[in-house]
Amino acid sequence: MSVDVLTRTPAVLRKPFVFYAVVYLAMAVWFWHSDLVPGDSASRAANAWYTLFSRDPHLAAIGFVWNPLPSLILLPFLPLALIFPALTQQGLLVVLVSAALMTATVAVVHDVLRRSDVPRTARLVLTGAFALHPMIVIYSGNGMSEACFLLCLMLAVRALLIWLTDGRAEQLVPLGLAIGLAYGARYEALAPVAAVPVLVFLTTFARTPRDRPRRIALARTDAVLAGLPGVLAVILWALAGKLIVGQWFATFSSQYGNSAQVSANATGIGSVTGDDLPGRIGYWFQQMIGLAPLFVLVLVAALVMAWRRRDPRILAAFTVLGSVLAFDALAFLSGTSFGWLRFHITVIPLTVLLAGHLIAARPRPAAVPVTLAAVLISIPATLITLGQPTLAREESEWLTADGAARTRGLTLVNRQVAADLDAMALPEGAVLTDAAYAFGIVLASDRPRQFVITPDRDFAAAVADPGGHGVRYLLLSAQGAADAVRLRAAPTVAPVQSWYDTRGGLQWSLIPVP
């Protein structure tokens, strides 16, 4: 559908998208060239890599802790890494794909504004306010799941907007598919999986004339069309996890999942975000103000205007994007989230689209620049927020000198470990390591089949009896609290080699198997 949006856009309007594509490509190249590709991005690339080129290639190697779509998207391009190793070894592929996905997202945002009857000049300004928002630019080029997630959400907004406009039931199919794909990218899509069918049911019920049983029947049918793909995505992903790894929702139950990570880091998180509800509310409020200072004002004004005009189209963005925003807020305030700044990224397109509805309502001419200014002020506000490491904790690891040095240093250590192991010319399956932490090393290696890693189907047996499975060395992470090899194999001999970061911190140890 993103291709359809681009092809329908007049030629004069496609030029800005070329500009944004160049900006995003430059950001992707910067992350790659600066050795700042985040671990989240590299791990998703590694999950895709394991399915084709690991010692035990199989589709289930993609893993069940994190949603699979960001890794699945990479699969068709992975064979190119055999010709251009930097695509995977240095993380170039994942950032390039991220840039392409965010460019498509900008195109969909523009199309939604056009379908909302926003005048051309205001539409281009609002599109630029989204496309050049600092958070959008950063996450266009760092390879994380935000670009993929936002594209799916915006495709859902587009389909829902069309359906609210003309009531054609066929639009409910792409709506449901977009939400199902969004769940394939991020677990926060559970919110629109639940919210959108409710909206569709109520809307069809209100629109349908005649007797109540008929209204209920039609409303139920439309709700099923809109909701079934998302529900199936949730059920099938959970069922696959249960059948293959024995866990319905590994992100909540796995030792590597989000719940385990938040629990392990609860003290550190609380020291920054606050360890009680009032403290977390204050922290969340600061982050929201930093991303979209006038969001609440724009929201209230847009809802009031839509109510007066009896225009339901505003509910498309409000339901899809607003439900995700509410989900993330509740997760953080309940203490089950890291509270990263990026978790509130949906407030950016939501503010833009709400402002578009305000302008489309044809207010007084003086109100248009005021509305645009209310959106554009987000850009300097976010630049200020990104300069505060306590609010932008992840982003500071790429945008500040100290943070970038740490990130780059860890990347270079991983490459050095891979190079040193490659130089040993070890046979297949000679090094046992937990891929949850060693993914960067496995990707950087020219000999990835030398590793026995977590997705391998004989990993558990190898951990229980390394020597009996031909393992010669254990590669242990010094920082991985849940490193399965260290916890289960319990090495008792001294390492033959250790690797340290630039600050002298131990990162990896190579232990011989007795």
C-alpha positions in Angstrom: 0.0 0.0 0.0 2.9 2.4 0.6 3.8 2.0 -3.1 0.2 2.9 -4.0 0.4 6.0 -2.0 3.6 7.2 -3.7 2.3 6.4 -7.2 -0.9 8.4 -6.7 0.9 11.4 -5.4 1.4 14.1 -8.0 5.0 14.5 -9.3 5.4 18.0 -7.8 4.7 16.5 -4.3 7.1 13.5 -4.7 10.1 15.8 -4.6 9.9 16.3 -0.8 9.9 12.6 -0.4 13.1 12.4 -2.3 14.6 15.0 0.0 13.5 13.1 3.1 14.8 9.8 1.7 18.2 11.5 1.2 18.1 12.8 4.8 17.2 9.4 6.2 19.9 7.7 4.0 22.5 10.2 5.4 21.4 9.4 8.9 21.6 5.6 8.3 25.1 6.0 6.8 26.1 8.2 9.8 25.0 5.5 12.3 26.8 2.8 10.3 30.0 4.8 9.6 30.3 6.0 13.2 29.9 2.4 14.5 26.8 3.5 16.5 24.3 0.9 15.2 22.3 0.1 18.4 22.4 -3.4 19.9 18.6 -3.6 19.4 19.1 -3.2 15.6 22.0 -5.6 15.4 20.1 -8.3 17.4 17.2 -8.2 15.0 19.6 -8.5 12.0 21.2 -11.4 13.8 17.9 -13.1 14.4 17.3 -13.0 10.6 20.9 -14.1 9.9 20.5 -17.2 12.1 17.6 -18.5 10.0 19.8 -18.8 6.9 23.5 -18.8 7.8 24.0 -20.1 11.3 25.3 -23.6 12.1 21.7 -24.8 12.5 19.6 -22.7 10.0 15.9 -22.9 10.5 13.0 -20.4 10.6 12.4 -20.7 14.3 15.9 -19.4 14.9 14.3 -15.9 14.4 13.4 -16.2 18.1 10.2 -15.6 20.1 11.2 -13.0 22.7 10.8 -10.1 20.2 8.3 -9.6 17.4 9.5 -11.1 14.1 8.5 -8.5 11.4 11.7 -6.3 11.7 13.8 -9.4 11.2 11.6 -11.0 8.5 11.8 -7.9 6.4 15.6 -8.3 6.2 15.5 -11.9 5.0 15.3 -11.3 1.2 18.4 -9.0 1.4 20.6 -11.2 3.5 22.2 -13.2 0.6 23.7 -9.9 -0.6 25.9 -10.0 2.5 27.8 -12.8 0.9 29.0 -10.3 -1.6 29.0 -7.2 0.7 29.8 -8.5 4.2 29.4 -5.0 5.7 25.7 -5.3 5.2 25.5 -7.7 8.2 28.9 -7.6 9.8 28.7 -3.8 10.4 24.9 -3.4 10.5 24.6 -1.5 7.2 21.6 -3.5 5.9 19.4 -2.9 8.9 19.9 0.9 8.9 19.3 1.1 5.1 16.0 -0.8 5.5 15.0 1.5 8.4 15.6 4.6 6.2 13.4 3.1 3.4 10.6 2.2 5.8 10.5 5.7 7.4 10.5 7.3 3.9 7.4 5.2 3.2 5.9 6.3 6.5 6.3 10.0 5.5 4.5 9.3 2.2 1.6 7.7 4.1 1.4 10.6 6.6 1.1 13.0 3.6 -1.6 10.9 2.0 -3.6 10.8 5.3 -3.4 14.6 5.5 -4.5 14.8 1.8 -7.5 12.6 2.5 -8.3 14.7 5.5 -8.8 17.7 3.2 -5.8 19.6 4.5 -4.9 22.4 2.0 -1.7 21.8 0.0 0.6 24.3 1.7 -0.4 23.4 5.2 -0.2 19.7 4.2 3.4 20.1 3.1 4.3 22.0 6.2 2.7 19.3 8.5 4.4 16.5 6.5 7.7 18.3 7.0 7.0 18.8 10.7 6.7 15.0 11.0 9.5 14.0 8.6 12.0 16.4 10.1 11.1 15.9 13.8 14.4 15.0 15.4 13.1 11.7 16.8 11.8 10.7 13.4 15.1 11.5 11.8 17.1 9.6 14.4 14.9 6.5 14.2 14.8 6.6 10.5 18.5 5.7 10.3 19.3 3.6 13.4 17.7 0.4 12.3 15.4 -0.1 15.3 11.8 -1.2 15.1 10.3 2.3 15.2 10.2 2.9 11.4 8.6 -0.5 10.7 6.0 0.0 13.5 5.1 3.6 12.5 4.6 2.5 8.9 2.2 -0.3 9.9 0.3 2.1 12.2 0.0 4.8 9.6 -1.3 2.3 7.0 -3.9 1.3 9.6 -4.8 5.0 10.1 -5.1 5.5 6.4 -7.4 2.5 5.9 -9.6 3.4 8.9 -9.8 7.0 7.7 -11.0 5.8 4.3 -13.6 3.6 5.9 -14.9 6.3 8.2 -15.2 8.6 5.1 -17.1 6.3 2.7 -18.0 3.3 4.7 -16.7 0.8 2.2 -16.4 -2.6 3.9 -13.4 -3.6 1.7 -11.2 -1.0 3.5 -11.6 -3.0 6.7 -9.5 -5.8 5.3 -6.3 -3.7 4.8 -7.1 -2.1 8.1 -7.0 -5.4 9.9 -3.9 -6.6 8.0 -2.0 -3.4 8.9 -2.8 -3.8 12.6 -1.8 -7.5 12.4 1.5 -6.4 10.8 1.9 -3.8 13.5 1.7 -6.5 16.1 4.4 -8.3 14.1 6.6 -5.3 14.8 5.9 -4.3 18.4 3.8 -5.7 21.3 2.2 -2.2 21.8 0.0 -3.0 18.8 -2.1 -5.0 21.3 -3.8 -1.6 22.0 -5.2 -1.0 18.5 -5.9 -4.8 18.2 -8.4 -4.2 21.0 -9.5 -0.6 20.3 -10.1 -0.6 16.5 -12.8 -3.4 16.4 -14.7 -1.5 19.2 -14.7 1.7 17.2 -15.7 -0.1 14.0 -18.6 -1.9 15.8 -19.9 1.3 17.4 -19.6 3.3 14.1 -21.4 0.6 12.0 -24.1 0.3 14.7 -24.6 4.1 14.7 -24.7 4.3 10.9 -27.0 1.4 10.1 -30.7 2.2 9.9 -33.6 -0.1 10.6 -34.1 -2.6 13.3 -31.6 -3.3 16.2 -30.8 -7.0 15.4 -29.7 -6.0 11.9 -27.6 -3.2 13.2 -25.9 -5.5 15.7 -25.3 -8.2 13.0 -23.7 -5.7 10.6 -21.7 -4.1 13.3 -20.4 -7.5 14.5 -19.4 -8.5 10.9 -17.5 -5.3 10.4 -15.8 -5.6 13.7 -14.7 -9.1 12.8 -13.3 -8.0 9.5 -11.3 -5.2 11.2 -10.2 -7.2 14.2 -9.6 -10.8 13.0 -6.2 -10.3 11.4 -4.8 -8.7 14.6 -6.3 -11.3 16.9 -5.0 -14.1 14.7 -1.5 -12.5 14.7 -1.6 -12.5 18.5 -2.9 -16.1 18.8 -0.7 -17.6 16.1 2.5 -15.9 17.4 1.7 -17.1 21.0 0.9 -20.6 19.8 4.1 -20.8 17.8 6.1 -19.7 20.8 4.4 -22.3 23.0 4.9 -25.2 20.5 8.5 -24.3 19.7 10.0 -22.9 22.9 7.3 -23.8 25.5 6.3 -20.2 26.3 3.1 -18.5 25.2 4.5 -14.9 25.4 8.3 -15.2 25.8 8.8 -11.4 26.2 7.0 -11.7 29.6 8.2 -15.2 30.7 11.6 -15.6 29.1 14.8 -14.8 31.1 15.7 -12.6 28.1 12.3 -10.9 27.8 11.2 -7.4 28.6 9.7 -8.3 32.0 13.0 -9.9 33.1 15.1 -7.0 31.9 12.9 -4.4 33.6 12.9 -6.4 36.9 16.7 -6.8 36.8 17.2 -3.1 36.2 14.4 -1.8 38.4 16.7 0.0 40.8 18.6 1.8 38.0 15.3 2.7 36.2 13.8 4.0 39.4 16.8 6.1 40.3 16.2 8.1 37.0 12.5 7.9 36.4 11.2 7.8 40.0 10.4 4.8 42.0 6.8 5.7 42.9 3.8 6.7 40.9 4.1 10.5 41.4 7.7 10.4 40.3 7.0 8.4 37.2 4.1 10.7 36.3 6.4 13.7 36.5 9.1 11.9 34.4 6.5 10.9 31.8 5.1 14.4 31.7 8.6 15.8 31.0 9.1 13.4 28.1 5.8 14.2 26.6 6.4 17.9 26.8 9.8 17.4 25.2 8.3 15.5 22.2 5.2 17.6 21.7 4.8 20.5 24.0 1.3 21.5 22.8 -0.1 18.1 22.2 -2.9 18.3 24.8 -4.0 21.7 23.4 -4.1 20.5 19.9 -5.9 17.3 21.0 -8.6 19.2 22.8 -9.1 21.7 20.0 -9.3 19.0 17.3 -11.8 16.9 19.3 -14.0 19.9 19.9 -13.9 21.0 16.3 -14.7 17.4 15.1 -17.6 17.2 17.5 -19.1 20.5 16.3 -18.7 19.4 12.7 -19.9 15.8 13.4 -16.7 14.6 11.6 -15.7 11.1 12.7 -12.5 11.0 10.6 -10.5 12.3 13.5 -11.1 9.0 15.3 -8.8 7.2 12.8 -5.6 8.7 14.2 -7.0 9.1 17.7 -7.9 5.4 18.0 -4.9 3.8 16.3 -2.1 6.1 17.5 -3.8 7.2 20.7 -4.3 3.7 21.9 -0.6 2.9 21.5 0.4 6.1 23.3 -2.0 5.2 26.2 -0.7 1.6 26.3 2.9 2.8 26.6 2.0 5.3 29.3 0.2 2.7 31.4 3.0 0.3 31.0 5.5 2.9 32.3 3.4 4.2 35.1 2.7 0.7 36.3 6.5 0.0 36.5 6.6 -2.6 33.7 8.6 -0.5 31.2 12.0 1.1 30.8 10.4 4.4 30.0 12.5 5.1 27.0 11.8 8.3 25.2 11.0 6.4 21.9 8.1 4.6 23.6 6.1 7.9 23.2 7.0 8.4 19.5 3.4 8.0 18.3 2.6 11.4 19.9 4.5 12.9 16.9 2.3 11.7 14.1 -0.8 12.0 16.3 -0.1 15.7 16.9 0.5 16.3 13.2 -2.7 14.5 12.1 -4.8 16.3 14.8 -3.5 19.6 13.6 -4.4 18.6 10.1 -8.0 18.0 11.1 -8.0 21.4 12.8 -6.8 23.1 9.7 -9.1 21.1 7.4 -12.1 22.4 9.4 -11.4 25.8 7.6 -10.9 27.9 10.7 -10.2 31.6 10.5 -7.1 32.4 8.4 -5.2 33.6 11.4 -5.7 30.2 13.1 -3.8 28.3 10.5 -0.3 29.7 11.3 -1.0 29.3 15.0 -1.9 25.6 14.5 1.2 25.0 12.4 3.4 26.8 15.0 1.9 24.5 17.7 3.2 21.6 15.8 6.5 23.0 14.6 7.5 24.0 18.2 8.0 20.3 18.8 11.2 20.4 16.8 13.3 22.8 19.0 11.6 21.3 22.1 12.8 17.8 21.2 16.3 19.1 20.3 16.5 20.4 23.9 15.2 17.1 25.3 17.7 15.1 23.4 20.4 17.1 25.1 19.2 15.8 28.5 20.6 12.3 29.1 18.2 11.7 32.0 15.2 12.1 29.6 16.8 10.7 26.4 18.7 7.8 28.0 19.0 5.7 24.8 19.5 8.6 22.5 22.4 10.0 24.6 24.3 6.8 23.8 24.6 8.0 20.2 24.3 11.8 20.4 26.6 12.7 23.3 30.4 12.3 23.2 30.6 10.0 26.2 27.6 7.9 25.1 28.9 7.5 21.6 32.3 6.5 22.9 30.7 3.7 25.0 28.6 2.5 22.1 31.4 2.5 19.6 33.8 0.9 22.1 31.4 -2.0 22.7 31.0 -2.5 18.9 34.8 -2.5 18.4 35.3 -5.0 21.2 32.8 -7.4 19.6 34.6 -7.1 16.3 37.9 -7.8 17.9 36.5 -10.9 19.7 35.2 -12.1 16.3 38.5 -11.5 14.6 40.5 -13.2 17.3 38.3 -16.3 17.2 38.4 -16.4 13.4 42.2 -16.4 13.6 42.1 -19.5 15.7 40.6 -21.4 12.7 38.3 -23.5 14.9 36.1 -26.2 13.5 32.3 -26.0 13.3 30.6 -25.9 16.7 33.8 -25.3 18.7 32.6 -22.2 20.6 29.5 -22.2 22.9 28.0 -18.8 23.6 24.7 -17.2 24.5 23.5 -15.3 21.3 21.3 -13.0 23.4 24.6 -11.2 24.2 27.0 -12.5 21.6 24.9 -11.6 18.5 27.4 -8.8 17.6 30.3 -11.2 17.7 28.4 -13.9 15.6 27.5 -11.3 13.0 31.0 -9.8 12.8 32.6 -13.2 12.4 33.8 -14.6 9.0 33.2 -18.1 10.4 29.8 -18.0 12.1 29.4 -21.8 12.0 32.1 -22.1 14.6 29.5 -21.0 17.2 26.9 -23.1 19.0 24.3 -20.4 19.8 21.0 -20.2 21.7 18.7 -20.7 18.6 20.5 -24.0 17.7 18.3 -26.9 18.4 21.1 -28.7 20.3 22.1 -25.7 22.4 20.6 -27.0 25.6 22.3 -30.3 25.2 25.6 -28.6 24.4 25.3 -26.5 27.6 24.6 -29.6 29.6 27.6 -31.4 28.2 29.9 -29.1 26.2 32.7 -31.6 25.8 30.4 -34.4 24.7 29.2 -32.2 21.9 32.6 -31.2 20.5 32.7 -27.8 22.2 36.2 -26.6 22.8 35.6 -23.1 24.3 32.9 -21.2 26.2 32.6 -17.6 25.3 31.1 -15.8 28.3 29.6 -12.3 28.6 30.8 -10.4 31.7 27.8 -8.1 31.5 25.0 -10.6 30.7 23.0 -11.3 33.8 21.1 -14.1 32.1 24.0 -15.6 30.2 22.8 -19.2 29.9 26.3 -20.6 29.3 27.8 -19.0 32.3 24.9 -19.9 34.5 24.5 -23.5 33.5 27.9 -24.7 32.3 29.5 -23.2 35.5 33.1 -22.9 34.2 35.8 -23.4 36.9 39.0 -22.9 34.9 40.8 -19.7 34.1 40.1 -18.0 30.7 42.6 -18.3 27.9 41.8 -14.9 26.7 39.7 -11.9 27.9 38.6 -8.8 26.2 38.1 -5.4 27.8 36.5 -2.1 26.7 38.4 1.2 26.4 37.6 2.0 30.0 39.1 -1.3 31.3 35.8 -3.0 31.9 35.8 -6.8 31.3 33.4 -7.7 28.4 34.2 -11.2 27.3 36.1 -14.3 28.5 37.1 -17.4 26.5 37.1 -20.5 28.8 38.5 -23.8 27.6 36.3 -26.8 28.1 38.2 -29.3 30.4 
